[in-house]
């Protein structure tokens, strides 16, 4: 295993990670600008085929903040970049994932993206069985 990650943005400096994924996960460059927070579900469970709710970005009882990346208009592509084989190809994220009480490296159903833009309302999107569902 290569050097473990301490932050999601560490994937942007890993030579084993594809350049496209490095660019998406490069962290937040402008702290006053728009960003996307990546929240992974702590204990994913499903009832009647629906992911649990509610998501609470203030307390995070059901989710842990994995990291924050700079906003890009094509934010849905983060799903692909956050598949374990792409951002943690040699298990580099294992310790980071475990330290947050998480059990999965790949973004999946129940995980959440919080899109924050200074000039627009915050949008919260949960990964659904098919596509995304706005919360």
Secondary structure, DSSP 8 states (H G I E B T S, - for coil): -----SSGGGGGG-TTS-HHHHHHTS--S-TTS-EEEEEEESS--EETTEE-----TTT-SSEEEEEEEE--TTGGGHHHHTSHHHH-TTSTTHHHHHHTT---SS--TT-EEEEEETTEEEEEEEE-SSSEEE-
